[in-house]
Amino acid sequence: MTINRTTRDSATRKTAERAPTYVPPSVLDVPADLAEYYEKTGKKLRWIRIMRDGQEDYQNISKRLREGYTFLKYDDLEGAAKSYFTYADTKSLKNVIQNGDLALAIIDIELAKARQRHYETLALRKDAASRQLASGGTNRLMDQTMPVFDESKTRTTGGGTRPSVAFGSTTVPVDVIDVD
């Protein structure tokens, strides 16, 4: 004799099925297999601004290159990954994968983590300094990140002028006036 071990609740209750949710595709999505490939090699992909108001943003490009980013070239992609992207040539960058005013760049994962830690620490220090200043504390933490300069020019003079009284269009010192 076999015993049926299913509970009445599981036999009569319908399983809750969720309706599929729609998430519109992002223009900046990178194919998962491409991102995984670069993560396995110790690299991270990121979109970086190379154009501003229709002109190349040389300042941002050089800043990112100094930080350790290199731009991903269209020729470096293989197979199906090429179908996801377009490439363009600018004055300073040739054959880079571009999406509007952004270009796809690569950075070493460890370098990206160190950069993120640096900026998180900086933000926490600024936040702590502003909270301390707002609560009436001293400006000790603020000095490191946001120095305050006191450039006021004050002068103190000693003594003063003698008291005087105006008579018509002339002014006469008080000690000169005869009162008799």
SVG drawing of the C-alpha trace seen along z (x, -y; Angstrom):
<svg xmlns="http://www.w3.org/2000/svg" viewBox="-8 -136 57 138">
<polyline fill="none" stroke="black" stroke-width="0.4" points="0.0,0.0 1.5,-3.3 0.9,-6.5 0.2,-9.7 2.3,-12.3 1.2,-15.4 -0.5,-17.9 -4.0,-19.2 -2.6,-22.8 -0.1,-21.9 -2.7,-19.8 -5.3,-22.5 -3.3,-25.7 -2.2,-27.1 1.4,-28.0 2.0,-31.7 3.2,-32.5 4.7,-35.9 4.0,-37.7 7.1,-38.5 8.4,-42.1 9.6,-44.2 12.8,-46.1 13.6,-48.4 17.0,-47.8 19.7,-50.3 21.8,-51.8 24.9,-51.3 24.4,-47.5 27.4,-45.4 26.8,-41.8 27.1,-39.6 29.5,-37.2 31.9,-40.0 31.8,-41.4 32.5,-38.0 35.4,-37.4 37.1,-40.6 36.4,-39.9 38.1,-36.5 41.2,-38.3 41.2,-40.7 39.7,-43.7 36.6,-45.8 34.6,-47.6 33.3,-51.1 31.8,-53.8 33.8,-57.0 32.8,-60.4 34.9,-61.5 32.7,-64.2 31.1,-67.2 28.8,-69.5 29.9,-67.9 33.6,-68.5 36.2,-66.1 36.7,-66.3 40.5,-66.1 40.7,-66.9 38.5,-63.9 40.2,-61.6 43.7,-62.4 42.5,-62.2 41.1,-58.7 44.3,-57.6 46.4,-58.8 44.1,-56.8 44.9,-53.6 42.0,-53.2 42.6,-52.1 40.0,-52.4 38.7,-49.2 39.3,-49.0 36.7,-47.5 39.4,-45.3 40.0,-43.7 36.5,-42.2 35.9,-38.8 32.9,-37.1 29.4,-38.0 30.6,-40.8 31.2,-43.0 27.5,-43.0 26.6,-44.8 28.8,-47.8 29.8,-50.5 33.1,-52.2 34.1,-55.7 37.3,-57.7 37.8,-61.0 40.7,-63.3 42.6,-61.7 41.1,-58.2 41.0,-55.8 38.8,-52.7 37.3,-53.0 33.9,-51.5 31.7,-54.5 28.1,-55.1 27.1,-58.7 29.6,-60.7 30.9,-57.7 33.6,-55.2 34.1,-51.8 37.2,-51.5 39.0,-48.8 40.8,-49.1 42.4,-46.5 39.9,-45.3 42.3,-45.9 43.1,-49.4 39.3,-50.1 38.7,-48.9 41.6,-51.0 40.2,-54.0 36.7,-53.4 38.1,-53.0 40.0,-56.3 36.9,-58.2 34.7,-56.5 37.2,-57.5 37.4,-61.0 33.6,-61.3 33.3,-59.9 35.9,-62.4 34.1,-65.3 30.8,-64.1 32.2,-63.7 33.8,-67.1 30.6,-68.8 28.6,-67.0 31.1,-68.0 31.1,-71.6 27.3,-71.7 27.1,-70.4 29.3,-73.3 32.6,-71.4 35.9,-72.6 37.1,-72.8 40.0,-70.3 38.8,-67.6 37.6,-70.2 41.0,-71.8 42.5,-68.7 39.9,-68.6 38.4,-72.0 40.8,-74.6 39.3,-77.9 41.3,-81.0 40.8,-84.2 41.8,-87.0 40.0,-89.8 41.8,-93.1 41.1,-94.9 42.9,-97.9 42.9,-99.3 43.8,-102.9 44.5,-104.5 43.4,-107.9 40.8,-109.9 39.9,-113.4 39.2,-116.3 35.5,-117.1 34.3,-120.0 31.2,-122.2 30.0,-123.4 29.3,-127.2 27.8,-127.9 30.2,-126.6 33.2,-126.3 34.0,-123.8 35.8,-124.9 37.4,-122.7 35.5,-122.7 38.5,-123.9 38.9,-127.1 35.3,-128.4 35.0,-131.0 31.8,-130.6 31.9,-133.8"/>
</svg>
